[in-house]
Amino acid sequence: MEYGLIGEKLGHSFSREIHEKLRGYAYELKELRPEEVGAFLTAREFRGINVTIPYKETVIPYLDEIDDAAREIGAVNTVVNRGGKLYGYNTDFLGMRELMLREEIDPAGKKVLVLGSGGTSKTAMTVAKSLGASVVLRVSRQKRDDCITYEEARAEHADAEIIINATPVGMYPNTDASPVDLADYPKLSGVVDAIYNPLRTKLVLAAKARGIRATGGLFMLVGQAAAAAERFTGVPGDPADVARVYGELLSQKENLVITGMPGVGKTTVGKLIAKHHDREFVDCDDVIVERAGCDIPTIFATQGEKAFRDLESTVIRELSATGGKVIAPGGGAVLRAENVEALRANGRIIFLDRPLSSITATEGRPLSANREALEARYRERYPIYCGTCDAHVETDGTIAAVEREVWAAFAGQE
C-alpha cells in the first residue's frame, strides 16, 4: 500500500475518510497481530503509515531515524518511507495540543492526571507539560516507576484539575464504561478524551453534566492526520482544511435526534431531512413495535409501562451506538437520563416545540390518549425537553421551513 494505518483493531477508525478528505489519496486500514508488525515494517512496502494502539512504541526499533519530538515522547504514530529508510514522527502531539487550545482547556499551573500507560499517554504528558502544567502524573492499573495507580490517584490526587484519558476505556463498541468516576475529583476544570468513537464518551458526557469543559478526540484525530499528510507528501497543507474536514466529519458521523411531544411532526420532519440529506431515518417507536410483535397500546396493556420503557432504552442504546442517522425517539424517551446520555454520545438533540393548542390527543398513544392526559404529559415533559436539547426549534412555519430550521440548527454547529 502507499498510505494507511496499522493497528490491532481498526473497525472504529475514521482515518481513511479523513485522509481522503484532506488530500484525496487512497488510504488503507491494515490490522496486524503483534507478531506481524516486525515483518510489515521490515518489508517497507509503503510510502507513509499512521500507527495506532497498541503499536506506537512497538514500531520504534524498526525505524532508521526518529525526530526529536517523537524521541522525547517515546512514541511514534507516523512513519514515512524515504528511499527505503523509515523516519518516525509524533503528530499526535500537534493534534492534542491544538485540541486543548481550541477547547480552552488550559493546564497552565494545574495538576494533570493522564490515564493510561501506552504511547498516547506519553504524548498527553508532553502536551500538558508544554502548556505549562505544574504537575503531570500518569495513572495505570498497575504500579510502575513512571505511573501511579488509580487507587493512589483517588486517595492522594483528588485535587487534580485536568484529566486526559489516553486509554481505550469507553471506546466503541464498549461505550458504557468510564475509566474514572469524576465525583472523586471535585476540583476538575477540564477533561480531554482521546477517544473519538463515540464522539462523546461516558467520561466526556459526565464532565459536561457537571459543567466541566470536556471534549472527545475527533478534532485531535483530524489535526494529527493533517500533520501526517504533510510528512507523507512533503507538501504543506492549508490550515483551514483541518476545520473544514472536522466540520464535515462531525456532521457526517453525528446523529440528528428530534425530540418532542407525540404529534409535533418528528416523523414528518425527520423523514424529509433524511431524504434530502441522504441519511437513514429511524422512528424508535416503529422499531419497538417490530421487536415486540404488537402495537404500543398492547405492550402497555399486557406488559406495563416499565416493560415498554426498558425495551425503548435498549432500542435507543443500540441505535445511538453508530452515527449518520436521523432518529425520532418516542415522546417520553427523555424521561430516562440513560436515554439522553445514549442519544448524546453520537448525537445532537433538537427539540421540536409545537404549542399545546396545536397538538391532538390520539388513542394510539397510551399516556396521552385524551386531552386531559395530553396536557398533563406536556406540563411534565416540557422542561425536560428544554433541558436536554442542544437546540430549540418552534414549529410555527410550514413543514419545509421547519425542516430547514432543524437542519440549520444541526449542521450549523461547530
C-alpha positions in Angstrom: 0.0 0.0 0.0 1.0 3.6 -0.4 -0.6 5.2 2.6 -2.5 3.7 5.5 -3.0 2.9 9.2 -1.7 -0.1 11.2 -3.1 -1.2 14.5 -4.6 -4.2 16.2 -8.3 -3.4 15.9 -9.4 -0.8 13.4 -13.1 -1.3 13.0 -13.7 2.0 14.8 -11.3 4.1 12.7 -12.2 7.3 10.8 -8.7 7.7 9.4 -9.4 6.6 5.8 -12.2 9.2 5.4 -10.1 11.9 7.0 -7.0 11.4 4.8 -9.1 11.1 1.6 -11.0 14.3 2.5 -7.7 16.1 3.3 -5.5 15.0 0.3 -7.5 12.7 -1.9 -5.1 9.8 -1.9 -6.0 6.2 -1.3 -5.6 5.2 2.4 -5.8 1.7 3.7 -6.6 0.2 7.1 -4.4 -2.7 8.0 -5.0 -4.7 11.1 -1.9 -6.5 12.3 -1.3 -9.0 15.1 1.6 -8.2 17.4 3.8 -10.9 15.8 3.1 -9.4 12.3 4.3 -5.8 13.0 8.0 -6.5 12.6 7.7 -8.2 9.2 5.5 -5.5 7.9 7.9 -2.8 8.8 10.9 -4.7 7.6 9.3 -5.2 4.2 8.9 -1.4 3.9 6.2 -1.7 1.2 4.5 1.6 1.9 5.2 5.3 1.5 3.6 6.5 4.7 1.7 5.0 7.6 0.0 6.1 10.7 0.3 3.9 13.8 -2.3 3.4 16.5 -3.0 1.3 19.6 -1.0 -0.7 20.7 2.0 -0.2 18.4 3.2 3.4 18.9 6.1 2.1 20.9 6.5 -1.3 19.1 7.5 0.3 15.8 10.4 2.3 17.2 13.2 -0.3 16.9 12.4 -0.8 13.2 13.0 2.9 12.3 16.1 4.4 10.9 15.6 7.9 12.3 13.2 9.5 14.8 12.6 13.2 15.1 13.4 14.9 18.4 9.8 15.4 19.5 8.9 11.7 19.0 12.1 10.6 20.7 11.4 12.8 23.7 7.8 11.5 23.9 8.9 7.9 23.3 6.1 7.1 20.9 5.6 7.2 17.1 2.3 7.5 15.3 3.6 8.5 11.8 6.2 6.6 9.7 7.5 7.8 6.4 9.5 5.7 3.9 12.0 7.9 2.1 14.2 5.9 -0.3 14.0 2.8 1.8 14.7 4.5 5.1 12.0 4.8 7.8 11.5 8.1 9.6 9.3 8.3 12.7 7.3 11.3 13.9 4.7 12.0 16.5 1.9 14.1 15.0 -0.5 13.2 17.9 1.4 15.8 19.9 0.3 18.5 17.4 -3.3 17.2 17.2 -3.8 17.0 21.0 -2.1 20.4 21.6 -4.4 22.1 19.1 -7.4 20.3 20.5 -6.8 21.6 24.0 -6.1 25.2 22.8 -9.2 25.1 20.7 -11.4 23.9 23.6 -9.7 26.3 26.0 -8.7 23.5 28.4 -5.7 25.2 29.9 -3.3 23.1 32.0 -1.0 26.0 32.9 -0.2 25.9 36.6 -2.5 22.9 37.2 -2.2 19.3 38.3 -3.0 17.0 35.4 -3.8 13.3 35.5 -3.1 11.3 32.3 -4.9 8.0 32.3 -3.0 5.2 30.6 0.5 3.9 30.2 0.8 3.5 26.4 2.1 5.7 23.7 -0.8 8.1 23.7 -0.4 8.7 27.4 3.2 9.7 26.8 2.1 12.2 24.2 -0.5 13.6 26.5 2.0 14.1 29.3 4.3 16.0 26.9 1.5 18.2 25.7 0.4 19.0 29.2 4.0 20.0 30.2 4.4 22.1 27.0 1.3 24.0 28.0 2.7 24.8 31.5 1.1 22.2 33.8 2.6 22.3 37.3 2.3 18.6 37.9 1.6 15.8 35.4 1.0 12.2 36.6 0.3 9.1 34.6 -2.2 6.7 36.1 -2.2 3.0 35.3 -3.9 -0.2 36.6 -0.5 -1.4 37.8 2.1 0.4 39.9 5.2 1.3 38.0 8.1 3.7 38.5 6.5 6.2 36.0 2.9 5.6 36.9 0.7 5.8 39.9 -2.3 3.5 40.4 -6.0 4.6 40.2 -6.3 4.0 43.9 -3.4 6.3 44.6 -4.9 8.9 42.2 -8.2 8.9 44.2 -6.5 8.9 47.6 -3.7 11.4 47.0 -4.6 13.5 44.0 -8.3 14.3 44.3 -7.2 17.9 43.8 -6.4 17.2 40.1 -7.8 20.0 37.8 -7.5 18.3 34.4 -7.9 14.7 33.4 -6.7 13.4 30.0 -7.9 9.9 29.0 -5.4 8.0 26.9 -6.9 4.6 27.4 -9.4 2.7 25.2 -11.9 2.6 28.0 -15.2 3.8 26.7 -14.4 3.2 23.0 -16.9 1.7 20.6 -18.3 -1.0 21.0 -17.8 -0.9 24.7 -19.2 2.5 25.2 -20.9 2.0 28.6 -17.7 2.4 30.5 -15.6 5.2 32.1 -12.1 4.9 33.3 -12.8 7.1 36.4 -15.6 8.4 38.5 -15.5 12.2 38.3 -17.1 12.5 41.7 -13.6 11.6 43.1 -12.1 14.8 41.6 -14.2 17.8 42.8 -11.7 20.4 41.5 -11.8 19.4 37.9 -11.9 22.2 35.3 -11.2 20.2 32.1 -11.5 16.7 30.7 -10.0 15.5 27.4 -10.7 12.1 26.0 -8.5 10.9 23.1 -11.3 8.6 22.0 -13.3 9.8 19.0 -15.8 6.9 18.6 -18.2 7.6 20.2 -18.0 11.3 19.6 -18.7 11.8 23.3 -17.7 9.1 25.7 -19.4 8.4 29.0 -16.4 10.3 30.6 -17.0 13.4 28.4 -20.8 13.4 29.0 -20.3 13.0 32.8 -17.9 16.0 32.7 -20.3 18.2 30.7 -23.2 17.2 33.0 -21.1 18.7 35.9 -20.4 21.9 33.9 -16.8 21.0 33.2 -15.2 21.8 29.9 -14.8 18.5 28.1 -14.1 17.2 24.6 -13.6 14.0 22.7 -10.7 13.3 20.3 -12.2 13.9 16.8 -10.5 17.3 16.3 -7.2 15.8 17.5 -7.6 13.0 15.0 -8.1 15.4 12.1 -5.3 17.7 13.3 -2.7 14.9 13.6 -3.8 13.4 10.2 -3.2 16.8 8.5 0.3 16.9 10.1 0.9 13.3 9.0 -0.2 14.1 5.4 2.3 16.9 5.2 5.1 14.4 6.1 3.8 11.8 3.8 3.7 14.0 0.8 6.2 16.7 1.6 3.6 19.3 0.6 2.4 21.8 3.3 -1.4 21.7 3.9 -3.9 24.5 4.3 -4.7 25.1 8.0 -8.3 25.8 7.0 -8.6 22.2 5.8 -8.5 20.9 9.4 -11.5 22.9 10.4 -13.3 22.1 7.1 -12.7 18.3 7.4 -13.6 18.3 11.1 -16.9 20.0 10.4 -17.7 17.7 7.5 -16.8 14.6 9.5 -18.7 15.7 12.6 -21.9 16.4 10.6 -21.5 13.1 8.7 -20.9 11.0 11.8 -23.3 12.6 14.2 -27.0 11.6 14.6 -29.7 14.2 14.3 -32.1 13.5 17.1 -35.5 15.1 17.1 -37.4 15.1 20.4 -40.8 16.5 21.3 -44.3 15.6 22.3 -46.2 13.0 20.3 -47.9 14.6 17.3 -45.5 17.6 16.8 -44.1 16.3 13.5 -40.9 14.5 14.5 -41.5 11.7 11.9 -42.6 14.0 9.1 -39.7 16.4 9.5 -37.2 13.6 10.2 -38.2 11.7 7.0 -37.8 14.9 4.9 -34.4 15.7 6.3 -33.3 12.1 5.8 -34.5 12.1 2.2 -32.9 15.5 1.4 -29.6 14.8 3.1 -29.1 11.1 2.2 -29.5 9.8 5.7 -31.2 6.8 7.3 -34.4 7.7 9.2 -35.4 5.7 12.3 -38.5 6.0 14.3 -37.8 4.4 17.7 -41.5 3.5 18.2 -41.5 1.6 14.9 -38.5 -0.4 16.0 -40.1 -1.2 19.3 -43.3 -2.4 17.7 -41.3 -4.6 15.3 -39.3 -6.1 18.2 -42.4 -6.6 20.4 -44.6 -8.0 17.6 -47.5 -5.8 18.7 -48.5 -2.2 18.9 -47.6 0.1 21.7 -51.1 0.2 23.4 -50.9 -3.6 23.5 -47.4 -3.5 25.1 -48.8 -1.1 27.8 -51.9 -3.2 28.4 -50.2 -6.6 28.6 -46.7 -5.8 30.0 -47.0 -2.4 31.6 -45.2 0.9 31.1 -41.9 -0.3 32.6 -41.5 -3.1 30.1 -42.1 -0.6 27.3 -39.6 1.8 28.8 -37.0 -1.0 29.2 -37.4 -2.0 25.6 -37.3 1.6 24.5 -34.0 2.1 26.3 -32.5 -0.9 24.7 -33.5 0.3 21.2 -32.2 3.8 21.8 -28.9 2.4 23.1 -28.4 0.3 20.0 -29.5 2.9 17.5 -27.3 5.6 19.1 -24.1 3.4 19.1 -23.4 4.5 15.5 -23.9 7.8 13.7 -25.1 9.3 10.5 -28.9 8.8 11.2 -32.0 10.9 11.8 -33.6 9.5 14.9 -37.0 10.3 16.2 -37.4 8.9 19.8 -40.8 8.5 21.4 -42.2 11.5 23.3 -41.4 10.0 26.7 -37.8 8.8 25.9 -36.2 11.9 27.6 -37.7 10.9 30.9 -34.8 8.4 31.4 -31.4 10.0 31.8 -29.8 6.9 30.4 -31.6 7.5 27.1 -30.5 11.1 26.8 -26.9 10.1 27.5 -27.1 7.4 24.9 -28.5 9.8 22.3 -25.9 12.4 23.1 -22.9 10.0 22.7 -23.2 10.3 18.9 -26.0 12.8 18.5 -27.2 16.4 18.6 -30.7 16.8 20.1 -33.1 19.2 18.5 -36.4 19.9 20.4 -39.3 20.4 18.1 -41.6 22.7 20.0 -45.2 22.9 19.0 -47.8 24.8 21.0 -50.0 22.6 23.2 -53.1 24.0 21.5 -51.9 22.6 18.2 -51.3 19.0 19.4 -54.0 16.5 19.1 -54.6 13.6 21.5 -54.9 10.2 19.9 -55.8 6.7 21.1 -52.6 5.2 19.7 -50.6 6.9 22.5 -51.4 5.3 25.8 -50.2 8.2 28.0 -51.8 11.0 26.0 -54.9 9.3 24.7 -57.2 12.2 25.7 -56.9 15.9 26.2 -56.5 15.8 29.9 -53.7 13.2 29.7 -52.0 15.1 26.9 -52.0 18.3 28.8 -50.6 16.6 31.9 -47.8 15.0 29.8 -47.0 18.3 28.2 -46.6 20.1 31.6 -44.5 17.2 32.9 -42.2 16.9 29.9 -41.8 20.4 28.5 -39.0 21.5 30.9 -37.2 18.2 30.3 -37.3 18.7 26.5 -35.9 22.2 27.0 -33.2 21.0 29.5 -32.0 18.1 27.4 -31.8 19.6 23.9 -28.9 21.2 22.1 -31.2 23.5 20.1 -34.9 24.5 20.2 -37.0 24.9 17.0 -40.5 26.2 17.1 -43.0 24.7 14.6 -44.8 27.9 13.7 -44.0 27.8 10.0 -44.5 25.5 7.1 -43.2 21.9 7.1 -40.5 23.0 4.6 -39.5 25.9 6.8 -39.3 23.8 10.0 -37.2 21.2 8.1 -34.8 23.9 7.1 -34.6 25.3 10.6 -34.0 21.9 12.2 -31.2 21.1 9.7 -29.6 24.5 10.2 -29.7 24.0 14.0 -28.0 20.7 13.5 -25.5 21.4 10.7 -24.6 24.9 11.9 -22.8 23.7 15.0 -19.0 23.9 15.4 
